[in-house]
């Protein structure tokens, strides 16, 4: 089997395992600490936002090649074996019927990207658009102005 086919097969297995872990995070028999770790790992694996951006040569793919498999291995150890076996079977069944689609997850990712884009626009505006300097007060300091005597009926 050529190397490319082996890599495709491994990638498919990794996706199936990640989806099984997603199902395990929602399973009622999974301990709470395992749910937290599994949810974080699955969210990071499915997220298009990486810890190290992929456009950085060599180290950009290290998080995908090192961090995700280590996290998945740790998550597999935390999930009880019967729960993991059940979730793997459900994941294989769902993957055989077609790829799972989550509109909520897609909407969350789109919202994250929109918030990130808005933040970049605000940052660029603050950096590249100079602010006008404060205009000096020609009358001087406002406390230097003498209001004159006060009206006797207004003071008590």
Backbone as CSV, one residue per row, in Angstrom:
resi,resn,N_x,N_y,N_z,CA_x,CA_y,CA_z,C_x,C_y,C_z
1,UNK,0.857,-1.176,0.000,0.000,0.000,0.000,0.902,1.237,0.000
2,UNK,0.628,2.173,-0.904,1.457,3.388,-0.964,1.315,4.226,0.315
3,UNK,2.297,5.064,0.530,2.342,5.904,1.729,1.127,6.830,1.811
4,UNK,0.731,7.355,0.668,-0.412,8.284,0.655,-1.688,7.592,1.132
5,UNK,-1.899,6.369,0.712,-3.087,5.626,1.129,-3.046,5.308,2.626
6,UNK,-1.864,4.992,3.132,-1.718,4.729,4.569,-2.039,5.982,5.377
7,UNK,-1.558,7.135,4.897,-1.834,8.389,5.607,-3.324,8.724,5.574
8,UNK,-3.972,8.482,4.447,-5.415,8.723,4.364,-6.177,7.821,5.333
9,UNK,-5.747,6.555,5.404,-6.397,5.616,6.304,-6.203,6.027,7.764
10,UNK,-4.991,6.448,8.122,-4.716,6.909,9.494,-5.533,8.157,9.818
11,UNK,-5.638,9.076,8.861,-6.428,10.292,9.077,-7.899,9.947,9.290
12,UNK,-8.414,8.980,8.539,-9.806,8.563,8.709,-10.016,7.919,10.083
13,UNK,-9.059,7.099,10.504,-9.144,6.482,11.832,-9.100,7.542,12.931
14,UNK,-8.253,8.553,12.742,-8.143,9.621,13.734,-9.448,10.409,13.830
15,UNK,-10.073,10.670,12.677,-11.362,11.370,12.688,-12.430,10.531,13.391
16,UNK,-12.449,9.237,13.099,-13.435,8.356,13.731,-13.208,8.289,15.236
17,UNK,-11.948,8.211,15.650,-11.632,8.165,17.085,-12.008,9.473,17.767
18,UNK,-11.764,10.580,17.091,-12.127,11.885,17.654,-13.644,12.006,17.784
19,UNK,-14.379,11.524,16.802,-15.841,11.563,16.891,-16.342,10.647,17.997
20,UNK,-15.702,9.491,18.171,-16.069,8.585,19.268,-15.819,9.264,20.616
21,UNK,-14.729,10.002,20.723,-14.459,10.732,21.966,-15.494,11.837,22.189
22,UNK,-15.931,12.474,21.109,-16.992,13.484,21.213,-18.249,12.849,21.805
23,UNK,-18.588,11.665,21.312,-19.762,10.959,21.840,-19.542,10.546,23.297
24,UNK,-18.305,10.175,23.634,-17.991,9.785,25.012,-18.106,10.972,25.960
25,UNK,-17.780,12.164,25.476,-17.898,13.361,26.320,-19.356,13.661,26.663
26,UNK,-20.260,13.204,25.851,-21.684,13.437,26.098,-22.361,12.250,26.774
27,UNK,-21.611,11.200,26.985,-22.171,9.976,27.585,-22.336,10.181,29.091
28,UNK,-23.462,9.750,29.685,-23.682,9.982,31.124,-22.748,9.175,32.040
29,UNK,-22.174,8.084,31.550,-21.301,7.274,32.403,-19.842,7.712,32.368
30,UNK,-19.534,8.738,31.617,-18.166,9.254,31.575,-17.953,10.161,32.777
31,UNK,-16.843,9.989,33.522,-16.581,10.868,34.686,-16.439,12.331,34.255
32,UNK,-16.752,13.239,35.166,-16.758,14.666,34.844,-15.385,15.160,34.423
33,UNK,-14.311,14.688,35.070,-12.970,15.164,34.712,-12.576,14.678,33.315
34,UNK,-13.035,13.483,32.951,-12.764,12.984,31.602,-13.578,13.781,30.579
35,UNK,-14.807,14.143,30.942,-15.634,14.947,30.031,-14.963,16.279,29.724
36,UNK,-14.413,16.924,30.754,-13.759,18.218,30.537,-12.565,18.086,29.594
37,UNK,-11.696,17.109,29.867,-10.509,16.933,29.031,-10.891,16.506,27.620
38,UNK,-11.815,15.570,27.502,-12.231,15.094,26.182,-12.875,16.226,25.391
39,UNK,-13.716,17.014,26.022,-14.360,18.135,25.330,-13.322,19.136,24.830
40,UNK,-12.319,19.432,25.644,-11.267,20.373,25.219,-10.470,19.808,24.050
41,UNK,-10.134,18.539,24.109,-9.341,17.926,23.039,-10.137,17.853,21.740
42,UNK,-11.379,17.451,21.835,-12.215,17.340,20.638,-12.466,18.725,20.040
43,UNK,-12.720,19.712,20.872,-12.930,21.073,20.368,-11.680,21.578,19.657
44,UNK,-10.512,21.309,20.232,-9.272,21.749,19.599,-9.030,20.994,18.297
45,UNK,-9.328,19.700,18.275,-9.101,18.897,17.070,-10.013,19.336,15.929
46,UNK,-11.265,19.672,16.232,-12.205,20.065,15.185,-12.153,21.554,14.854
47,UNK,-11.480,22.337,15.664,-11.436,23.779,15.460,-10.459,24.150,14.349
48,UNK,-10.812,25.120,13.533,-9.868,25.569,12.507,-8.788,26.490,13.082
49,UNK,-8.939,26.888,14.334,-7.960,27.776,14.963,-6.960,26.914,15.723
50,UNK,-5.686,27.060,15.391,-4.629,26.252,15.994,-3.835,27.060,17.007
51,UNK,-3.191,26.336,17.918,-2.291,26.957,18.874,-1.113,27.587,18.138
52,UNK,-0.565,26.849,17.194,0.510,27.348,16.334,-0.060,27.363,14.916
53,UNK,-0.143,28.538,14.268,-0.749,28.599,12.928,-0.004,27.709,11.931
54,UNK,-0.760,27.100,11.018,-0.186,26.151,10.068,0.731,26.804,9.036
55,UNK,0.618,28.118,8.826,1.465,28.747,7.819,2.911,28.919,8.286
56,UNK,3.182,28.694,9.563,4.561,28.750,10.056,5.250,27.444,9.634
57,UNK,6.352,27.533,8.880,6.983,26.312,8.357,7.360,25.334,9.472
58,UNK,7.156,24.099,9.212,7.489,22.926,10.032,6.750,22.925,11.368
59,UNK,6.980,23.915,12.239,6.356,23.863,13.563,4.858,24.147,13.519
60,UNK,4.368,24.665,12.396,2.941,24.929,12.258,2.100,23.667,12.288
61,UNK,2.679,22.566,11.837,1.954,21.294,11.840,2.279,20.439,13.047
62,UNK,3.206,20.877,13.887,3.580,20.082,15.052,2.425,19.893,16.020
63,UNK,1.620,20.938,16.222,0.497,20.779,17.146,-0.497,19.753,16.610
64,UNK,-0.696,19.724,15.279,-1.604,18.739,14.705,-1.017,17.331,14.770
65,UNK,0.288,17.222,14.613,0.932,15.903,14.564,1.326,15.370,15.930
66,UNK,1.470,16.256,16.926,1.941,15.828,18.243,0.881,16.030,19.324
67,UNK,0.374,17.250,19.455,-0.537,17.559,20.559,-1.859,16.788,20.474
68,UNK,-2.449,16.743,19.300,-3.745,16.076,19.175,-3.645,14.570,19.444
69,UNK,-2.680,13.853,18.845,-2.584,12.413,19.179,-2.279,12.155,20.654
70,UNK,-1.436,12.978,21.274,-1.151,12.800,22.706,-2.419,13.042,23.523
71,UNK,-3.163,14.096,23.173,-4.412,14.382,23.874,-5.436,13.281,23.694
72,UNK,-5.532,12.744,22.480,-6.479,11.654,22.233,-6.083,10.417,23.029
73,UNK,-4.775,10.118,23.072,-4.312,8.951,23.838,-4.635,9.105,25.324
74,UNK,-4.438,10.309,25.858,-4.752,10.571,27.260,-6.255,10.463,27.507
75,UNK,-7.042,10.992,26.585,-8.502,10.937,26.739,-9.004,9.498,26.696
76,UNK,-8.420,8.682,25.841,-8.831,7.277,25.745,-8.576,6.558,27.065
77,UNK,-7.481,6.909,27.748,-7.168,6.277,29.039,-8.151,6.702,30.135
78,UNK,-8.730,7.909,30.016,-9.633,8.406,31.054,-11.078,7.918,30.892
79,UNK,-11.468,7.617,29.671,-12.845,7.183,29.424,-12.949,5.693,29.773
80,UNK,-13.985,5.296,30.528,-14.160,3.877,30.863,-14.273,3.023,29.591
81,UNK,-13.612,1.852,29.574,-13.616,1.007,28.363,-14.998,0.642,27.821
82,UNK,-15.997,0.302,28.655,-17.320,-0.013,28.066,-17.949,1.196,27.361
83,UNK,-17.760,2.371,27.939,-18.304,3.592,27.328,-17.600,3.856,26.003
84,UNK,-16.290,3.701,25.982,-15.522,3.941,24.766,-15.905,2.948,23.668
85,UNK,-16.104,1.682,24.030,-16.504,0.682,23.033,-17.874,1.020,22.442
86,UNK,-18.798,1.438,23.291,-20.132,1.816,22.810,-20.052,3.036,21.889
87,UNK,-19.254,4.018,22.275,-19.136,5.242,21.480,-18.406,4.986,20.166
88,UNK,-17.422,4.089,20.173,-16.739,3.735,18.917,-17.719,3.071,17.953
89,UNK,-18.577,2.197,18.461,-19.565,1.532,17.602,-20.542,2.559,17.026
90,UNK,-20.997,3.477,17.866,-21.915,4.529,17.377,-21.233,5.419,16.356
91,UNK,-19.948,5.745,16.591,-19.208,6.589,15.654,-19.041,5.893,14.308
92,UNK,-18.734,4.599,14.317,-18.593,3.860,13.062,-19.922,3.822,12.307
93,UNK,-21.000,3.666,13.051,-22.324,3.628,12.431,-22.662,4.973,11.792
94,UNK,-22.399,6.059,12.501,-22.700,7.389,11.974,-21.804,7.704,10.785
95,UNK,-20.514,7.355,10.887,-19.576,7.643,9.799,-19.919,6.819,8.558
96,UNK,-20.465,5.620,8.728,-20.853,4.797,7.585,-22.051,5.395,6.861
97,UNK,-22.931,6.070,7.603,-24.121,6.690,7.003,-23.829,8.050,6.392
98,UNK,-22.679,8.569,6.602,-22.315,9.894,6.102,-21.671,10.688,7.212
99,UNK,-21.008,11.753,6.837,-20.319,12.560,7.842,-21.331,13.260,8.738
100,UNK,-21.039,13.308,10.044,-21.951,14.023,10.941,-21.850,15.532,10.718
101,UNK,-22.991,16.182,10.810,-23.046,17.619,10.597,-23.610,18.266,11.852
102,UNK,-22.904,19.255,12.352,-23.394,20.000,13.501,-23.502,21.469,13.111
103,UNK,-24.709,21.918,12.951,-24.922,23.315,12.575,-24.564,24.249,13.726
104,UNK,-24.764,23.808,14.951,-24.423,24.637,16.112,-22.910,24.849,16.166
105,UNK,-22.145,23.779,15.984,-20.684,23.910,16.001,-20.222,24.808,14.863
106,UNK,-20.828,24.662,13.691,-20.478,25.537,12.568,-20.786,26.989,12.872
107,UNK,-21.932,27.241,13.506,-22.302,28.611,13.860,-21.340,29.185,14.894
108,UNK,-20.926,28.377,15.854,-19.971,28.852,16.870,-18.642,29.216,16.224
109,UNK,-18.158,28.378,15.306,-16.892,28.662,14.639,-17.005,29.925,13.788
110,UNK,-18.125,30.096,13.093,-18.322,31.315,12.300,-18.349,32.539,13.213
111,UNK,-18.996,32.434,14.368,-19.047,33.558,15.308,-17.641,33.889,15.838
112,UNK,-16.841,32.868,16.106,-15.474,33.112,16.561,-14.680,33.850,15.488
113,UNK,-14.807,33.416,14.244,-14.089,34.075,13.158,-14.582,35.512,12.965
114,UNK,-15.882,35.744,13.075,-16.408,37.111,12.939,-15.914,38.011,14.075
115,UNK,-15.898,37.483,15.302,-15.392,38.262,16.436,-13.914,38.565,16.252
116,UNK,-13.156,37.596,15.769,-11.735,37.805,15.525,-11.521,38.849,14.435
117,UNK,-12.332,38.810,13.381,-12.221,39.796,12.310,-12.582,41.194,12.823
118,UNK,-13.625,41.301,13.641,-14.010,42.601,14.201,-12.904,43.146,15.098
119,UNK,-12.312,42.277,15.897,-11.214,42.712,16.756,-10.042,43.214,15.916
120,UNK,-9.738,42.536,14.807,-8.641,42.964,13.931,-8.937,44.324,13.307
121,UNK,-10.185,44.544,12.918,-10.563,45.831,12.334,-10.411,46.946,13.369
122,UNK,-10.873,46.713,14.597,-10.745,47.721,15.652,-9.274,47.995,15.951
123,UNK,-8.486,46.944,16.030,-7.054,47.103,16.297,-6.385,47.899,15.178
124,UNK,-6.681,47.551,13.926,-6.077,48.254,12.796,-6.506,49.722,12.782
125,UNK,-7.749,49.980,13.118,-8.229,51.358,13.164,-7.473,52.156,14.222
126,UNK,-7.285,51.558,15.410,-6.585,52.268,16.478,-5.110,52.473,16.159
127,UNK,-4.511,51.540,15.464,-3.082,51.639,15.168,-2.816,52.565,13.989
128,UNK,-3.604,52.438,12.921,-3.283,53.138,11.685,-4.015,54.454,11.486
129,UNK,-5.074,54.714,12.181,-5.785,55.985,12.078,-5.337,56.846,13.254
130,UNK,-4.590,57.921,12.966,-4.115,58.750,14.085,-5.275,59.497,14.740
131,UNK,-5.194,59.617,16.024,-6.206,60.384,16.744,-5.796,61.844,16.745
132,UNK,-6.772,62.710,16.749,-6.493,64.141,16.747,-5.992,64.563,18.121
133,UNK,-4.989,65.442,18.162,-4.518,65.904,19.476,-5.580,66.769,20.129
134,UNK,-5.544,66.819,21.447,-6.505,67.624,22.193,-6.278,69.094,21.874
135,UNK,-7.364,69.819,21.650,-7.263,71.252,21.341,-7.021,72.018,22.633
136,UNK,-6.052,72.932,22.623,-5.813,73.713,23.842,-6.974,74.670,24.093
137,UNK,-7.278,74.920,25.353,-8.344,75.827,25.746,-7.789,77.247,25.705
138,UNK,-8.325,78.119,24.830,-7.778,79.481,24.736,-8.021,80.291,26.009
139,UNK,-9.015,79.933,26.795,-9.303,80.685,28.012,-8.425,80.219,29.163
140,UNK,-7.642,79.184,28.930,-6.802,78.664,30.010,-7.563,77.634,30.811
141,UNK,-7.165,77.439,32.023,-7.796,76.458,32.885,-9.156,76.966,33.325
142,UNK,-10.140,76.154,33.331,-11.510,76.564,33.669,-11.612,77.020,35.123
143,UNK,-10.734,76.493,35.982,-10.801,76.895,37.386,-10.226,78.298,37.602
144,UNK,-9.530,78.834,36.584,-8.985,80.178,36.714,-10.045,81.246,36.501
145,UNK,-11.181,80.896,35.962,-12.229,81.871,35.684,-12.946,82.180,36.995
146,UNK,-13.067,83.476,37.324,-13.730,83.914,38.538,-15.203,84.133,38.221
147,UNK,-16.084,83.363,38.833,-17.491,83.516,38.510,-18.106,84.788,39.088
148,UNK,-17.403,85.483,39.931,-17.944,86.697,40.518,-18.686,86.391,41.807
149,UNK,-19.272,87.430,42.402,-19.982,87.214,43.668,-21.249,86.391,43.430
150,UNK,-21.562,85.618,44.418,-22.764,84.795,44.324,-23.964,85.608,44.781
151,UNK,-25.070,85.278,44.249,-26.303,85.941,44.644,-26.650,85.497,46.054
152,UNK,-27.030,86.417,46.924,-27.251,86.066,48.329,-28.405,85.072,48.541
153,UNK,-29.433,85.121,47.694,-30.541,84.205,47.894,-30.200,82.785,47.435
154,UNK,-29.210,82.618,46.555,-28.858,81.302,46.039,-27.938,80.546,47.003
155,UNK,-27.273,81.270,47.893,-26.397,80.597,48.837,-27.152,80.419,50.148
156,UNK,-27.047,79.290,50.747,-27.733,79.064,52.019,-26.758,78.646,53.077
